[in-house]
């Protein structure tokens, strides 16, 4: 009998998490061909989310609880859950009830067909306009920087095979980006359509700062294309400046009365100076992340484990 491990990052979900767990139980009782367990990872939530996880773990041995020492973000929570999972299939979903756990059979059926990873596709998303904009920007970034197929829809509700998980958890650097880890492991990925629900309560934990940090993680951890783009842009502007210099000299020789403009000179200096600072900042971002990784900064720090025996190496 195959086993399914459910990994759920938790933040501000003391009221919604029990409903998600109950929905998983109800669905999996109908799918008797699988056994299952759940890994609930509390990302240092300020409410009583870990208290709820503690009570669930006390009632059941098939639920594992992990509590972070501070907030490390959703992707770090996913990595911790993946490291503590042992299922043949691993399903990752949200704690707010928006991702329909009762449609997990659609994802598992695709895995049974031979796909290595399956992402849920939402035809009608119930996120806020800001969150939808962030998703579109993230999709564009993954296509440009990580070579994601244009027709592949990426979401936080997905299922992967065991070998994909084993390759993902080999990544121990400080800035995990789960989408990049899946894409570097396999391209045998499918989509299935599921219903996206209204949020039961609260708002999304993703702020503009967190979204920007997530995008930086994506293209600095798994791609050198930004550096190549900076090189190409710098070369292009240098060539344009060279041509403009020749044009200025010729124009001055043809018509000595042509005045040399101070405004245009200052505009060029400011523009090219700004471009240089942007490119140096990008290079500095890479170097800074290399420095942090060399210092063995952890992906996360676990304060407490519940119903967990196996130690992991991601701290």
C-alpha positions in Angstrom: 0.0 0.0 0.0 1.4 3.4 -1.0 1.6 6.2 1.6 0.7 9.8 1.1 2.3 12.5 3.3 0.6 15.9 3.6 2.8 18.8 4.3 1.1 22.0 5.6 2.9 25.2 6.4 1.0 26.9 9.2 0.7 30.6 10.0 -2.2 32.4 11.7 -4.4 29.3 11.2 -5.6 28.3 14.6 -9.2 28.4 13.4 -8.8 27.0 9.9 -6.3 24.3 10.5 -8.6 21.8 12.2 -11.0 22.1 9.3 -8.2 21.3 6.8 -7.1 18.3 8.8 -10.7 17.0 9.1 -11.2 17.4 5.3 -8.1 15.4 4.6 -9.3 12.7 6.9 -12.7 12.5 5.3 -11.2 12.3 1.8 -8.5 9.8 2.6 -11.0 7.5 4.3 -12.7 7.1 1.0 -9.3 6.3 -0.7 -8.6 3.1 1.0 -5.7 2.3 -1.4 -3.5 4.7 0.4 -2.3 5.2 4.0 -1.4 8.7 5.0 0.1 11.1 7.6 0.4 14.8 8.0 3.3 17.1 8.9 2.1 20.5 10.3 4.9 23.1 10.4 4.2 26.2 12.5 6.2 29.2 11.1 6.3 30.9 14.5 2.7 32.1 14.2 1.8 34.8 16.7 -1.6 33.2 17.5 -2.3 29.8 19.1 -1.6 27.8 15.9 1.1 25.7 17.6 -1.3 25.0 20.5 -3.8 23.6 17.9 -1.0 21.5 16.4 0.0 20.2 19.9 -3.6 19.1 20.6 -3.8 17.3 17.3 -0.5 15.5 17.9 -1.6 14.5 21.3 -4.8 12.9 19.9 -3.1 11.2 16.9 0.3 9.6 16.2 -0.1 10.0 12.4 0.2 13.8 12.7 3.6 15.3 13.2 4.2 18.8 14.5 7.1 21.1 14.0 7.5 24.5 15.6 10.1 27.1 14.3 12.0 29.3 16.6 11.2 32.3 14.5 9.5 33.1 11.3 11.4 31.7 8.3 8.8 31.9 5.6 6.5 29.4 3.7 9.3 27.8 1.6 11.4 27.1 4.6 8.4 25.5 6.3 7.8 23.4 3.2 11.4 22.2 3.3 11.1 21.2 6.9 8.0 19.3 6.2 9.5 17.6 3.2 12.5 16.5 5.3 10.2 14.9 7.9 8.0 13.2 5.3 8.3 9.5 4.3 5.4 9.0 1.9 5.7 7.6 -1.6 3.7 10.7 -2.6 4.0 14.1 -0.9 1.1 16.6 -1.1 1.7 20.2 -0.1 -1.2 22.5 0.5 -2.2 25.6 2.4 -3.6 25.9 5.9 -6.4 28.4 5.2 -8.8 26.1 3.5 -8.5 27.8 0.1 -6.8 24.8 -1.5 -9.4 22.0 -1.7 -8.1 18.9 0.2 -11.1 17.0 -1.0 -9.8 17.1 -4.5 -6.5 15.6 -3.8 -7.5 12.5 -5.7 -7.1 14.5 -8.9 -3.4 15.1 -8.1 -2.8 11.6 -7.0 -4.4 10.1 -10.2 -2.0 12.2 -12.3 1.0 10.8 -10.3 -0.4 7.3 -10.9 -0.4 8.0 -14.6 3.4 8.5 -14.5 3.9 12.2 -13.9 6.6 13.2 -11.4 4.9 16.3 -10.1 1.4 17.7 -10.4 0.3 21.3 -9.7 -3.3 22.4 -9.1 -4.6 24.9 -11.6 -7.2 27.5 -10.5 -9.6 28.6 -13.2 -11.1 31.2 -10.9 -8.8 32.4 -8.2 -10.2 33.9 -5.0 -7.1 35.8 -4.0 -6.9 39.6 -3.6 -5.9 41.7 -6.6 -2.5 42.3 -5.0 -1.9 38.6 -4.5 -3.0 37.8 -8.1 -0.6 40.5 -9.4 2.2 38.9 -7.4 1.3 35.5 -8.8 1.5 36.8 -12.4 4.9 38.5 -11.7 6.1 35.3 -10.2 5.0 33.3 -13.2 6.8 35.7 -15.5 9.9 35.4 -13.4 10.0 31.6 -13.4 9.5 31.5 -17.1 12.3 33.9 -17.8 14.8 32.9 -15.2 14.0 29.2 -14.5 12.8 28.1 -17.9 9.4 27.1 -16.7 7.1 26.0 -19.6 4.7 28.8 -20.5 1.7 26.5 -20.3 2.6 25.1 -16.8 0.6 26.7 -14.0 2.4 26.9 -10.6 0.5 27.0 -7.3 1.0 26.2 -3.6 -1.1 23.1 -4.0 1.0 20.3 -5.5 2.0 16.7 -5.3 5.4 15.1 -6.0 6.9 11.6 -6.1 9.3 10.4 -3.4 12.4 10.7 -5.7 11.6 14.4 -6.3 11.4 15.0 -2.6 14.7 13.3 -2.0 16.4 15.5 -4.6 14.8 18.7 -3.2 15.9 18.1 0.4 19.5 17.8 -0.8 19.4 21.6 -1.1 20.7 23.0 2.2 21.6 26.6 1.3 20.0 29.5 3.1 17.4 30.5 0.5 15.1 27.7 -0.5 12.8 28.2 -3.4 10.5 25.2 -3.8 9.4 25.9 -7.4 13.0 26.1 -8.5 13.9 22.9 -6.8 11.0 21.0 -8.5 11.9 22.5 -11.9 15.6 21.5 -11.6 14.6 17.9 -10.7 12.1 17.1 -13.4 10.1 18.5 -16.4 7.6 15.7 -16.3 5.0 17.9 -14.7 1.2 18.1 -15.2 -1.7 20.4 -14.2 -5.1 19.5 -12.9 -8.0 21.9 -12.5 -9.4 22.3 -8.9 -11.7 24.8 -7.2 -10.1 27.7 -5.4 -12.2 28.7 -2.4 -12.8 32.0 -0.6 -10.6 32.5 2.4 -12.4 31.5 5.5 -10.9 34.2 7.6 -8.0 36.7 7.8 -5.8 37.9 4.9 -2.8 36.5 3.1 0.5 36.6 5.0 2.3 37.7 1.8 3.3 41.3 2.0 5.1 43.2 -0.8 8.4 42.8 1.1 7.9 39.0 1.4 7.0 38.7 -2.3 10.1 40.6 -3.3 12.2 38.4 -1.1 10.6 35.4 -2.7 11.4 36.6 -6.2 15.0 37.4 -5.3 15.3 33.9 -3.9 14.1 32.4 -7.1 16.3 34.1 -9.6 19.5 34.4 -7.5 19.5 30.9 -6.1 18.8 29.0 -9.4 19.8 31.3 -12.2 22.7 33.5 -13.4 20.5 35.1 -16.1 20.3 38.4 -14.2 24.1 38.7 -14.4 24.1 37.8 -18.1 21.3 40.4 -18.7 23.3 43.0 -16.8 26.4 42.2 -19.0 24.3 42.4 -22.2 22.7 45.7 -21.1 26.0 47.2 -20.1 27.6 46.1 -23.4 24.7 47.6 -25.3 24.9 50.9 -23.6 28.7 51.1 -23.9 28.3 50.5 -27.7 25.6 53.1 -27.9 27.8 55.6 -26.0 30.7 54.8 -28.4 28.5 55.5 -31.4 27.1 58.7 -29.9 30.7 59.8 -29.2 31.6 59.3 -32.9 28.4 61.1 -33.9 29.3 64.1 -31.7 32.8 64.4 -33.1 31.6 64.2 -36.7 28.8 66.7 -36.0 31.4 69.1 -34.4 33.7 68.8 -37.4 31.0 69.4 -39.9 29.5 72.4 -38.0 31.9 74.0 -35.5 29.2 76.4 -34.4 27.2 73.5 -32.8 27.2 74.1 -29.0 28.1 71.3 -26.6 25.1 70.8 -24.3 25.6 70.7 -20.6 22.1 69.3 -20.0 22.5 66.4 -22.3 25.9 65.6 -20.7 24.5 65.6 -17.2 21.5 63.4 -18.3 23.9 60.9 -19.8 26.0 60.8 -16.7 23.0 60.4 -14.4 21.5 57.7 -16.6 24.7 55.6 -17.0 25.6 56.1 -13.4 22.2 54.7 -12.4 22.7 51.7 -14.7 26.1 51.0 -13.2 24.7 51.2 -9.6 21.9 48.8 -10.4 24.3 46.3 -11.9 26.7 46.6 -9.0 23.8 46.1 -6.6 22.8 43.0 -8.4 26.3 41.6 -8.3 26.5 42.5 -4.6 23.2 40.6 -4.0 24.8 37.5 -5.4 28.0 38.0 -3.4 26.1 38.6 -0.2 24.1 35.4 -0.6 27.2 33.5 -1.3 28.7 34.9 1.9 25.7 34.0 4.0 25.7 30.4 2.6 29.4 30.1 3.3 28.6 31.0 7.0 26.1 28.0 7.0 23.1 30.1 7.9 20.3 27.6 8.4 17.1 27.4 6.3 15.2 27.2 9.6 15.6 26.5 13.3 13.2 24.1 14.9 12.3 24.8 18.5 10.0 21.8 19.1 9.1 18.6 17.5 5.9 16.5 18.2 5.6 12.9 17.2 8.9 13.1 15.4 11.7 10.7 15.9 13.9 11.2 12.9 16.3 14.2 12.9 16.8 16.2 9.8 19.8 18.1 8.4 18.2 21.3 7.3 18.8 23.3 10.5 
